[in-house]
Amino acid sequence: MKKFKAFGLLVVVLALSLAFIACGGGAGGGSGPGDGGGSNTTSGFGGGKGGGGGGQSGVHEESPYWNAGMIKGQYLTDINIAFALIDDDDQHTIYIPELRPLDDGTPMFSNLWQEVAKLKRKFPNLKVNISVGGWGAENFSDMANDNELRELFVAGVCEWLELYDLDGVDIDWEYPVGPEWGSDIIVRPEDADNYISLLQDLRDAMDELGGTTGKRYGLTTAVPASDWFMDPDVGNIDVVAVANIVDALKLMSYDYYGGWSDQTGHLANIYNNPEDPDWGGWSTDQAVEAYLDAGVPPEKIQMGFAFYGRAFIGVSPGPNGDGLFQEFEDVPFVEGEVTRAQIEEFLKPGSGFTRYWDEVAMAPYLYNGDMWITYSDEQQIEELVTYSKDKGLGGFFSWEHGSDMKGTLLKVLYNKAGSGAVVSTYIRTWPLDD
């Protein structure tokens, strides 16, 4: 995870921050929301989910973790518990870090599965899945490269599905073989084939389990919003083969810009803006077209939505006076992440921030003369849903419920998506006020 040097904020921003900011940070997970796609904007596009999820205000008093009553299941078809990891010692057992006791024996999220059970009782039609992996999650490559370890991993996943009455699994291997700018986890060229084998083994085993339980288990996989993934010279992933196995490819269409970038830029713009100094920048439209051009059926692609923002400080106004595509000095908060609750404060009169809308990229941003914030809002969500429908895509997901616990954006997404649409989200297991 990235570490940033100390910084100073404007007095008005500091006052606001002290009133409501609860920043996220954790290990081994994503999109925290998307904990970075890479080292700069030319290679960093493509979204990732990291352990350092955005913070959240209004957490209930008894626990820093979520409970079933906080989940807006009325706006969802699916929820993904994020994340289970692969054990470092045996390289096949899955576990959730927050379920392991602290050194003094104190349990952390000890009531997770009780809350999941309550959630399923409250919303009988809501599908609850376990997501394995996340940004920086290790042991996928070693496990998938060994037939015995892969078989044990698949068996363990199926045990969880039955034991906790889950409805499916999301494989969030970030990333097999790649990315093109290098990886913090072990990767090997064989990952391209082993990734397919892993998904097929899971599909076969879950179908067999379903013959006993009477359930049809879902299988999804998170993929980067980038073209290197299927490039023969980089990732070399056969995305058509992947699409033939899974129910959906979850396109992590966010984190195009962040603290790793050379200048400010949009988190999740629909189209690229030619004024972006990085060759016009990257966009969701380019990512979608890359997968469609590779032969992935549109109905197998789920569009990702960012329910958080990213902030930059020390940003000069630039020629247009709005701070867009300008160099920055640092990022505030934890890794620059901003929750919906924080953004709502910045949108209030008297905050010092002005909201802008990039008509070309179709993306909102905020600026107060020093701090620049890229985020998604109601207007962009409606545009993204319209875009997805026009392309015939197969549903929607968001990272992450904890950054929008009131469901402000989720409700907009659900209503715009319409009846029958798949609307899913991730919910993290590390503390909401971490």
MIMARRO-717571 format. One line per field, with one value per residue (C-alpha): residue in three letters; x, y, z. Coordinates in pm, 1 decimal, always signed. Each point is the difference from the previous one (the first is absolute). Last residue first. Layout:
REM MIMARRO-717571
code (ala,...) $
east (X,...) $
north (Y,...) $
up (Z,...) $
This chain:
REM MIMARRO-717571
code (asp,asp,leu,pro,trp,thr,arg,ile,tyr,thr,ser,val,val,ala,gly,ser,gly,ala,lys,asn,tyr,leu,val,lys,leu,leu,thr,gly,lys,met,asp,ser,gly,his,glu,trp,ser,phe,phe,gly,gly,leu,gly,lys,asp,lys,ser,tyr,thr,val,leu,glu,glu,ile,gln,gln,glu,asp,ser,tyr,thr,ile,trp,met,asp,gly,asn,tyr,leu,tyr,pro,ala,met,ala,val,glu,asp,trp,tyr,arg,thr,phe,gly,ser,gly,pro,lys,leu,phe,glu,glu,ile,gln,ala,arg,thr,val,glu,gly,glu,val,phe,pro,val,asp,glu,phe,glu,gln,phe,leu,gly,asp,gly,asn,pro,gly,pro,ser,val,gly,ile,phe,ala,arg,gly,tyr,phe,ala,phe,gly,met,gln,ile,lys,glu,pro,pro,val,gly,ala,asp,leu,tyr,ala,glu,val,ala,gln,asp,thr,ser,trp,gly,gly,trp,asp,pro,asp,glu,pro,asn,asn,tyr,ile,asn,ala,leu,his,gly,thr,gln,asp,ser,trp,gly,gly,tyr,tyr,asp,tyr,ser,met,leu,lys,leu,ala,asp,val,ile,asn,ala,val,ala,val,val,asp,ile,asn,gly,val,asp,pro,asp,met,phe,trp,asp,ser,ala,pro,val,ala,thr,thr,leu,gly,tyr,arg,lys,gly,thr,thr,gly,gly,leu,glu,asp,met,ala,asp,arg,leu,asp,gln,leu,leu,ser,ile,tyr,asn,asp,ala,asp,glu,pro,arg,val,ile,ile,asp,ser,gly,trp,glu,pro,gly,val,pro,tyr,glu,trp,asp,ile,asp,val,gly,asp,leu,asp,tyr,leu,glu,leu,trp,glu,cys,val,gly,ala,val,phe,leu,glu,arg,leu,glu,asn,asp,asn,ala,met,asp,ser,phe,asn,glu,ala,gly,trp,gly,gly,val,ser,ile,asn,val,lys,leu,asn,pro,phe,lys,arg,lys,leu,lys,ala,val,glu,gln,trp,leu,asn,ser,phe,met,pro,thr,gly,asp,asp,leu,pro,arg,leu,glu,pro,ile,tyr,ile,thr,his,gln,asp,asp,asp,asp,ile,leu,ala,phe,ala,ile,asn,ile,asp,thr,leu,tyr,gln,gly,lys,ile,met,gly,ala,asn,trp,tyr,pro,ser,glu,glu,his,val,gly,ser,gln,gly,gly,gly,gly,gly,gly,lys,gly,gly,gly,phe,gly,ser,thr,thr,asn,ser,gly,gly,gly,asp,gly,pro,gly,ser,gly,gly,gly,ala,gly,gly,gly,cys,ala,ile,phe,ala,leu,ser,leu,ala,leu,val,val,val,leu,leu,gly,phe,ala,lys,phe,lys,lys,met) $
east (-1069.1,-352.7,-169.3,+214.6,+132.3,-248.2,-87.8,-333.4,+3.1,-298.5,-247.5,-271.7,-111.8,-286.4,-347.4,-184.0,+182.8,+363.9,-96.0,-175.6,+280.3,+278.5,-174.8,-67.6,+363.0,+118.1,-170.8,+15.7,+54.5,+306.2,+168.1,+369.9,-83.7,-196.7,+309.2,+91.7,-303.6,-153.0,-209.3,-162.5,+29.9,+111.8,-215.8,+217.9,-289.4,-94.3,+349.9,+11.4,-335.2,+124.2,+318.1,-190.4,-228.5,+300.9,+173.0,-290.1,-42.3,+364.3,+339.0,+322.8,+308.2,+108.7,+240.2,+130.6,+179.4,-223.8,-321.7,-60.7,-260.2,-40.0,-271.6,+46.2,-141.5,+339.1,-103.8,-248.5,+239.7,-225.0,+119.7,-101.8,+146.0,+144.5,+29.7,-216.2,-240.1,-284.6,+9.7,+170.4,+307.5,-219.3,-162.3,+347.1,+95.6,-304.9,+63.7,+342.6,+335.4,+317.2,+328.2,+212.6,-142.8,-96.7,+184.2,+198.9,+317.9,+154.5,-216.7,+54.0,-296.0,-233.9,-309.4,+72.4,-310.2,+143.3,+2.2,+368.8,+109.3,-159.7,+300.2,-34.4,+177.3,-236.7,-146.3,-316.1,-146.9,-367.5,-227.1,-300.4,+188.1,-217.8,+91.4,-181.8,-80.9,+110.0,-144.9,-293.9,+247.6,+131.6,+381.2,+158.3,+324.4,-164.8,-265.0,+268.8,+193.0,-323.4,-89.1,+342.4,-10.1,-346.4,+112.2,+271.8,+372.6,+193.8,+16.2,+360.7,+94.5,-33.9,-380.7,-137.0,-128.1,-251.8,-68.6,-357.1,-194.2,+221.3,+70.7,+256.0,+64.1,+329.1,+250.4,+361.8,+289.6,-201.6,+75.8,-220.5,-300.7,-132.1,-165.1,-121.9,-334.5,-146.5,+65.5,-176.4,-168.3,+7.2,-326.5,-161.6,+333.9,+111.7,-55.8,+105.8,+337.3,+51.7,-81.1,+239.2,+293.1,+255.9,+328.4,+91.3,+288.1,+115.0,-319.6,-207.4,-309.9,+66.6,+195.9,-329.0,-117.5,-296.2,+148.8,-194.9,-199.1,-130.5,-349.4,-142.2,-357.6,-127.0,-315.0,-159.5,-162.7,+240.8,+123.2,+2.6,+119.2,+317.4,+72.6,-61.9,+227.3,+274.2,-22.2,-1.9,+287.5,+209.5,-77.7,+104.1,+324.0,+79.1,-53.9,+231.6,+251.9,+20.7,+91.4,+182.1,+259.7,+184.1,+77.8,-115.9,+97.5,-148.1,+115.8,-32.5,+159.6,-99.3,-171.0,-225.2,+34.2,+15.3,-321.3,-104.1,-151.4,-177.8,-350.6,-189.8,-363.4,-180.0,-363.3,-322.7,+117.1,-173.5,+291.8,+101.0,-104.9,+181.6,+288.0,+53.2,-9.8,+282.8,+203.6,-47.7,+113.8,+310.7,+80.6,-26.6,+218.9,+258.7,+6.2,+25.1,+276.3,+23.1,-330.5,+129.6,+335.5,-156.9,-283.6,+229.4,-13.2,-263.8,+145.8,-331.7,-282.0,-18.0,-306.1,-348.7,-268.7,-352.4,-335.8,-300.2,-292.2,-337.9,-66.6,+79.5,-44.9,+80.6,+307.2,+119.0,-48.8,+212.7,+270.1,-10.7,+51.3,+283.5,+178.5,-51.1,+366.8,+113.8,+302.5,+55.2,+216.4,+257.0,+273.7,+182.2,-316.7,-250.0,-52.3,-339.1,+130.0,+255.8,-266.1,+125.8,+52.3,+212.0,+210.2,+352.3,+79.4,+197.6,-95.5,-374.0,-205.7,-207.8,-371.3,-103.6,-241.6,-352.1,-174.0,-362.8,-254.9,-344.0,+17.2,-208.0,-221.8,+313.9,+109.6,+238.4,+6.2,-244.9,+219.8,+290.0,+310.8,+321.7,+132.3,-227.2,-248.3,-50.3,-129.1,+218.8,-128.1,+301.8,+187.8,+358.5,+124.6,+141.5,+366.5,+3.4,+11.4,-226.8,+153.4,-87.8,+125.2,+212.7,+344.2,+215.7,-28.0,-140.5,+296.7,+132.9,-284.2,-365.1,-36.9,-182.3,-330.8,-257.2,+228.7,-170.7,+221.1,+147.1,+330.1,+18.1,-206.6,-63.0,-311.9,-42.9,-270.2,-64.9,-295.3,+68.4,+376.1,-9.7,-224.3,+227.9,+303.7,-157.2,-75.0,+348.5,+170.8,+177.4,+355.1,+184.0,+185.5,+170.3,-184.2,+9.1,-117.3,-115.1) $
north (+247.6,+141.0,-264.7,-271.2,-272.8,-243.7,+194.8,+6.7,-39.1,+95.7,-152.2,+122.3,-254.4,+151.4,-152.2,+321.7,+319.7,+104.6,+362.0,-89.3,-228.3,+243.3,+295.0,-208.0,-110.1,+359.7,+109.9,-342.9,+137.4,-222.9,+167.7,-68.3,-323.9,-126.3,-10.5,-34.1,-31.0,-254.1,+17.5,-228.4,-188.0,+255.0,+67.3,+288.9,+247.1,-136.2,+58.2,+356.8,+81.7,-145.9,+204.9,+322.2,-59.1,-71.0,+314.5,+222.2,-165.1,+43.0,-155.9,+145.8,+207.3,+246.7,+294.2,+176.3,+334.4,+255.9,-155.5,-265.4,-272.6,-246.6,-153.9,-232.9,-20.4,-5.9,+268.2,+192.5,+12.4,+113.7,+234.8,+36.5,+292.4,-44.3,+268.5,-192.8,+292.3,-168.6,-379.1,-212.8,-57.5,-150.9,-236.2,-98.9,-100.6,-222.9,-149.9,-108.0,+146.6,-196.4,+188.9,-288.6,+48.9,+365.7,+243.0,-49.9,+192.1,+282.1,+0.9,+51.4,+119.6,-198.9,+179.3,+270.7,+206.5,+335.8,-88.0,+81.7,-179.9,+45.0,-133.3,-322.7,-26.7,-272.8,-305.6,-192.7,-328.2,-86.7,-275.5,-195.8,-100.3,-189.7,-318.6,-115.0,-370.1,-172.1,-339.7,+160.8,+173.7,-331.3,-0.2,-17.2,+190.9,+301.7,-7.0,-9.6,+291.3,+190.8,-12.3,+131.7,+280.8,+103.6,-7.9,+250.7,+54.4,+318.2,+229.1,-89.4,+57.6,+378.6,-33.5,+265.7,-274.0,-99.4,-372.6,-121.5,-145.1,+150.6,-207.2,+163.0,+304.6,+182.0,+187.9,-26.3,-245.4,-292.7,-235.7,+205.4,-79.8,-11.2,-274.8,-139.0,-117.2,-245.2,-319.9,-215.0,-288.2,-283.8,-184.6,-341.7,-171.5,-283.1,+120.2,+351.8,-130.4,-181.0,+325.9,+183.4,-215.1,+175.5,+86.7,+236.6,+177.7,-78.5,-184.1,+302.9,-129.7,+171.4,+286.4,+146.7,+161.7,+15.8,-274.0,-321.8,-125.6,-354.6,-136.9,-340.3,-51.0,-314.4,-175.0,-145.9,-339.8,-88.3,-331.2,+80.2,+344.4,-153.3,-154.2,+334.3,+164.7,-253.5,+45.0,+381.0,+6.0,-231.5,+214.1,+319.4,-154.6,-147.2,+337.3,+169.7,-281.7,+71.3,+367.1,-61.9,-205.9,+324.3,+39.3,+231.2,+45.1,+316.1,+361.9,-2.9,+184.1,+285.9,-233.3,-153.3,-288.6,-380.7,-55.0,+322.9,+105.8,-330.1,+102.2,-325.3,+58.6,-294.4,-102.2,-26.4,-43.5,-220.4,+40.8,-368.0,-85.0,+279.4,-20.8,-369.1,+77.4,+249.9,-258.3,-259.7,+251.0,+83.1,-368.0,-71.9,+300.5,-114.2,-349.2,+126.5,+249.2,+313.0,+138.7,+0.6,+156.6,+273.3,+76.0,+19.6,+375.4,+271.8,+334.3,+140.0,-235.1,-373.8,-214.5,+149.1,-194.4,+30.3,+98.0,-8.7,+213.9,-162.6,-78.6,+357.4,+11.7,-368.2,+29.5,+304.3,-173.5,-291.9,+240.7,+173.5,-331.5,-74.1,+321.9,-26.2,-30.0,+298.9,+30.5,-270.4,+78.7,-273.4,+235.4,-37.6,+99.8,-266.2,-99.0,+95.3,+334.2,-179.0,-198.0,-348.3,-222.3,-313.8,-66.3,+129.2,-212.8,+266.0,+327.0,-64.6,+120.7,+310.1,+61.0,+353.2,+154.9,-138.7,+45.9,+112.3,-85.7,+114.6,+336.6,+311.4,-153.5,-148.3,+336.0,-147.9,+176.2,-234.1,-298.9,+135.4,+191.3,+1.3,+259.0,-150.5,+101.1,+363.1,-31.4,+160.6,+344.0,+99.3,-215.9,-55.3,-95.3,-348.2,-66.2,-373.2,+66.4,-52.7,+71.8,+217.5,-9.5,+299.7,+8.6,-38.4,+340.7,+149.4,-83.7,-269.2,-245.4,-82.0,+127.7,-99.8,-28.4,+28.8,-74.3,-97.9,-245.2,-312.6,-66.8,+242.4,+271.9,+368.3,+213.3,+355.9,+132.4,+360.6,+176.1,+305.0,-5.4,+3.5,+302.5,+202.0,-120.0,+104.6,+348.3,+38.3,-106.6,-327.7,-86.4,-315.0,-295.0,-236.5,-275.5,-376.0,-230.8,-347.5) $
up (+1008.8,+43.7,-213.9,+149.7,-234.1,-151.8,-310.5,-177.6,-378.2,-210.6,-240.5,-234.5,-260.1,-199.5,+14.8,+76.1,-83.8,-12.9,+71.8,+324.3,+120.0,-88.8,+164.7,+311.1,+12.6,-19.0,+319.1,+164.9,+349.7,+25.4,-295.2,+65.2,+179.8,-299.9,-224.2,-277.8,-218.5,-234.8,-315.1,-253.1,-325.6,-255.2,-307.1,-117.4,+10.7,+342.0,+129.9,-136.0,+160.8,+327.6,-25.1,-71.4,+299.2,+219.5,-126.8,+99.7,+339.7,+91.7,-61.1,+137.4,-77.3,+264.7,-26.4,+310.1,-42.3,-168.6,+128.4,-265.0,-54.2,-287.3,-215.2,-300.6,-350.3,-175.7,-250.8,+213.1,+294.9,+286.3,+272.6,+365.0,+192.8,+347.0,+268.1,+247.2,+29.4,-181.5,+40.0,-265.2,+216.3,+269.5,-249.6,-117.4,+352.5,+35.9,-345.6,+115.1,-103.1,-67.8,-37.8,+121.7,+348.9,+46.6,-225.2,-323.5,-81.8,-200.3,-311.3,-373.6,-205.2,-228.4,+137.8,+259.2,-84.4,-106.6,-370.1,-50.6,+318.4,+341.5,+193.5,+197.8,+334.3,+108.0,-176.8,+83.4,-116.7,+8.3,+127.8,-127.1,-315.3,-247.3,-188.6,-314.0,-27.9,-320.0,-99.6,-184.1,-228.4,-136.4,+30.1,-346.2,+42.0,-162.2,+274.1,+267.7,-150.4,-68.6,+368.9,+98.5,-255.1,+118.2,+362.7,-75.7,-37.5,-54.5,-299.2,-72.1,+365.5,-12.5,+36.2,-234.2,-233.5,+272.2,+16.4,+37.9,+293.6,+268.1,+309.7,+228.1,-214.9,-1.6,+210.3,-100.1,-13.7,+130.1,+291.2,+233.0,-214.9,-356.1,-205.8,+329.8,-143.0,-249.8,+189.5,-259.4,+182.1,-252.3,+37.2,+27.7,-41.2,-227.9,-358.0,+100.8,+117.3,-329.9,-180.1,+231.2,-111.7,+217.7,-172.9,+281.0,-173.9,-356.0,-94.9,+117.8,+180.9,+332.1,-159.5,-129.4,+321.2,+232.7,+214.0,+64.1,+298.3,-33.9,+43.5,+87.3,+116.9,+168.6,-126.0,+308.2,+52.3,+278.3,-142.5,-372.6,+96.3,+139.8,-339.9,-170.8,+254.9,-73.2,-375.9,+18.2,+245.8,-215.1,-304.0,+180.2,+120.2,-341.5,-167.5,+249.4,-46.8,-373.0,+35.6,+327.9,-187.8,-79.2,+371.2,+277.8,+363.9,+147.8,-13.5,-377.8,-288.3,-230.4,-248.7,+259.1,-26.6,-11.2,+202.1,+176.8,+232.6,+65.5,+110.3,-38.0,+99.7,+154.7,+18.8,+194.5,+356.8,+257.9,+243.0,+16.1,-355.7,-181.9,+246.3,-73.0,-371.4,+45.3,+187.8,-272.6,-262.4,+202.4,+55.3,-372.8,-81.3,+253.6,-153.5,-357.3,+80.4,-216.6,+130.5,+358.0,-79.8,-215.2,+238.7,+303.0,+66.6,+28.8,-108.0,-118.9,+83.9,+57.3,+60.2,-15.8,+184.5,-134.7,+150.0,-232.9,+112.6,-63.9,+366.8,+112.6,+379.2,+45.4,-223.2,+191.0,+331.5,-120.5,-119.8,+338.2,+177.0,-240.4,+88.6,+377.3,+98.6,-204.0,+230.7,+255.3,+303.5,+56.3,+116.5,-331.7,-184.8,-97.0,-366.4,-140.9,-129.2,-214.9,-190.6,-86.1,-301.3,+17.2,-311.4,+42.4,+308.8,+185.9,-167.0,+31.1,-293.8,+71.8,+54.3,-70.6,-52.2,+48.5,-335.1,-8.5,-266.7,-121.6,+169.3,+68.1,+268.1,+152.9,+136.1,+257.7,+337.7,+172.8,-81.2,+202.3,-98.7,+198.0,+244.8,+264.0,+268.7,-95.6,-354.2,-267.5,-106.0,-203.9,-248.2,-97.7,-344.5,-44.8,+59.6,-78.2,-367.7,-294.3,-334.4,-290.7,-354.7,-59.7,+153.4,-306.9,-162.9,+317.1,+213.3,+229.8,-7.7,+40.6,+343.1,+302.6,-162.1,+250.8,+243.8,-402.2,+166.3,+328.8,+146.9,+276.7,+151.3,+2.8,+0.5,+118.7,+227.8,-84.7,+155.4,+208.1,-5.8,-380.1,-20.2,+220.5,-190.1,-328.4,+126.4,+140.4,-321.2,+32.2,+96.0,-97.5,+140.3,-242.3,-181.2,+31.0,-274.2,+76.5) $
